[in-house]
Amino acid sequence: MDSDNSGHSPGFWSRLGHFFGHDPEESLEQAIIDARADGEVAPDQEAMLLAILRFNKLQVQDTMTPRADIDCVADDATLSEVAAAVMSSGHSRLPVYRDNRDNIVGVVHAKDLLACLNDTASLNNPVSSIMRDAFFVPETKSLPSLLQEFRLRKQHIAVALDEYGGTSGLVSMEDVLEEIFGDIEDEHDKPAKDTITDLGNNVFEMSARVYLEDLAEVGPTITSEDVDTIGGYLSMEFGHVPAVGETMTLDGWTFTVLDADKKHVKRLRMTRAEEKEEEEPAA
């Protein structure tokens, strides 16, 4: 029998064939979901395929960091102050504003600051002396289009503008890629290890990035060949990224989502599920 080098079973490709043949009974998205349920597509493959499908429908405003949460510096801040802001935020690029955040006038790159370290006198210069032009996009711009512009312009961040020309948010290349590949951690992200807090009475709070093997030290023993973290495991079991307040009981422990966004779970509470008392035998 001929083998399929794609890693997907013939049943999966049959479903896709029906879709492209305009079968009204099934959408491509449903074909992928059904293939996952039938074991023809691995959970991580399903997540990426669905993310790619939905990617085309997303706009900048769906993934940007809102204006109020942007790390930025004033255009009259000294290079010394900006260097401190870069180290504090962990970002290699920071927007520069004049008067208020609605008026972004440029972007400062950490690597441009490095060139000033040998000249201590220059550290008193304003950041406006080395900032670069900002890249502005409407908040309604599609993510596929933005990704293409990032590549052509060799840019990594863009300032999103609302319909009145005010700053709406900030979107980065990483934000766009995470819509397809999921959370991309770097050296500035808080590590998952040692982020389980014991609140007593069999109640724990934790980062959703806690590894399953670390979780087993205080709670349930959960194993998976597809994911490494408890947040990833819950998302896989739910079939979607669970929202705040959603719960699931695993191996006698109940997990409640405390913090999450549309891309991933952030924090969880784990409590020991109540055990039914054994009934006393009738006299």
N, C-alpha and C positions, 0 to 999 in steps of 0.2 A: 504494500500500500504506500502511495506517495505521501511523504511527510510535508507538513506545512511549516516552513522555516520562520514564519512570522510569530509563532508562539501562541496564536489564537486558534481555536478549533474551527472546523468547517462550519459548525452551527452559527458561530459569531459572524463569519463572513456572509453566510446565507441571510442573516438578519439585515446586514448592511446592504446586501444586494436588493432585498425587498424595498428598503428605504429609497435607494437611488432609482428603483423602478417605480417610485411614486405609489407604493403600497399605502393606502389611506389608513390601514389598521395599526400602523406602527411608526413611530418617529425614530430618528437616529438616537436620540437621548434614551428613549425607552429600550431600544435594542441593546445599548450598552448596559443599562441597569439590569435588564433580564439576563444578559450574558454573565454579569457578576453573580446574580442569584443562582445561575446554573453552574457556576464554577468554571466557566469558560474564559473569564477575564479575572485577573488578580485584583484585590481591592485597591492597591496603589495605582494599577493601570486604569481601573475604572475612574478613580478620582481625577487622574490627569486628563483622561479623554473627555470627561464631563466638563472639566475646567476649560479645556481648549474650546469646546462647543460654546460655552457661556461667555468666553473671553470676547468674542465678537460683539456681544450685546452690551459690554461694559463701557462706561465713560470715565473720564478723569475724576469726576466728582464721586464715583463709587469706590475709589481706592486711595484718594489723596489724604494727607494729614491736614485736618482742619486748621484754619488760620490761627485760632487761639492756642493750638498745640505746637506751632512751628518754633523751632529754636532759631533765633536770628539775632543780629547785632545792629546797632545804630551806625550810621555812616560816619559819625564823628568819634566813634570808639577807637582807642589807640590799638596798634598792632599787638601790644602786650596784653591788653584786655581781650582782644579777639583770640589770641593764642590760648588764654585761660578758658574761654568759652568753647573752643574746639576740643580741648582736653576734657572739659566737664561733660559735654554733650556726646562725645565719641564720633561726631560727624566729620567727614573730610571736606564738606562744603556747607557753608552757611549763607543764607540770604542776608542782604544788607538793606536796611530800610532808612528812609528819611522822614522824620517827624512821627510817623506811626506805621503800623504793619500794613496798612492799605497802600502804602507807597514804597514798594520794593524797587530799589534802584540798581541793584547789582548782586553779585555772588562772590564770596571770598573762598579761595581754595587753600586748604591746609598746606599743600606743597609750595604755594607762593609765600606763605609765612616762613617756611624753612630758609628761604633765601635771605631773609632779614635777620636771622639769628646771629650771624657773624658781625652784624653792624648794630651794636646795642643802641646807638643814637636813633636809628630808624624805628625802634620799637615804640617811640613816642609819636610817630606819624599816625594820622587817621587811616582807618581801613579803606577809605575811599581812594587812597593813593595806589592801592594794588588790586582793588576789586575788579571783577570782570563783568561783562554785560550779562544780564539775566535773560533766560529763555521763558517767554510768556506763552501760555496756551489757554483757550477757553475751557471752563470746567466741563463743558458738554462735548469736548473732543473725545472721539472713540479711542480706546486703548490700543487697538491694532495700528491706528494711524499715528498715535503718539510714539509707539515703539519704533515704527519706521523712521519717524523724525529724529528720535534719539540716536538711531544708528547713522543717519545721514549727516546730522549736525555734530556727531560725536559728543553729545551732551549726556549728563547723568541725572540732572534734576530739572524740573520745570515749575514755574510759578503759575498756579491756576487762577484765572480771573473770572469774576462773576459777570453778569450781563451789564453791570454799570461800570466795569473796569476796575473794581476794587479787588484786593487779594482775597481769594476764596480758600486757598490751601496750597500745599506743596506736594508734588508727586515725583518720585524717583524711579530710576530704572529698576531698582530692587523691588519697589512696590508693584510695578507692572509684572515682573517675572514671577513674583509670589502668587499672582492670580492664577498662574498655570502650575507652578511647581510646589506651591505651599510655602510655609514659613522658611526663610533662608536665614540661618543664624550665623553671626560672625563673632569675632573675638570680644565685641563689646556687649553682646547679649549675656544676660545673667545665666550662669550654668544651672542645669537642672538638679544636680546633686546637692544634697543637704538643704532642700527647700521644702521639707515636710515639717510642719509645726504641730506638735502634740498639744491639743487644747484640753486634754483630760476626758475621762468618761468615754473612751473609745471614739473620740471626735478628733479629726485631723484636718488641717487645711494645707494645701500644697499647690505648687506650680503644676500646670498641665504638662510641663516638659519633664516631669519626674520619670525616670526610666522604670520600666516594669520590674526589673530585677531589684531596684532599690525599694520599690513599693512593697515587695514581698517581705521586707524586713519588719514591717509594722502592720501590714494588712494582707489582702488576698494575694495568692500566687497566680499570676496571669501570664501566660506565655503566648507569643505570636511570632510567626515567621514574616509577617508583613509590616509591622510597626514596632517601634522601640519604646514609645512613651505612652503614658496613661491617656493623655489628651488625644493622641492619634488613635489609640485603641477604641475610645468611646465614640469618636467620630466615625470610625469604621463600623462599629456595631449599630450606631444610630442610622447610618446610611446618609448622614448629613452632619454639618457642624452644629452641635447642639447649642441652643440659645440659653441665656441666663435663666435659671430656675428649672431647667429640664433635669430629670433624675434617671438613674439606672442602677439596678442592684446586681452586683457580681460577687459570687462566692461568699454570700452573707454580708457584704458591705454595700452600702448605698452611696453613690456618688452624686453630688449636686453641683451643677455648674454655677459658679459665683461670678465669673467674668469671662466674656467671650466677645469676639467680633465676628464678622461674616466670613473671615478666613480661617480662624482657629480658636480653640479654647485656650484661656489664659490661666484661670485659677479654679480650683475645685475644693469642695468639702467632702470628706469621707467619714461616714458614721457606721458603726456596727449595727446591722439590721436586727430588729427585735426578734428574739427567739421565742417560739411558742413553748409555754410551760407544759411539761409532761402531765397528762391527766392521771390522777390517782386511780388505781384499780377499784372497781366497785366492790363494796363489802359483801 
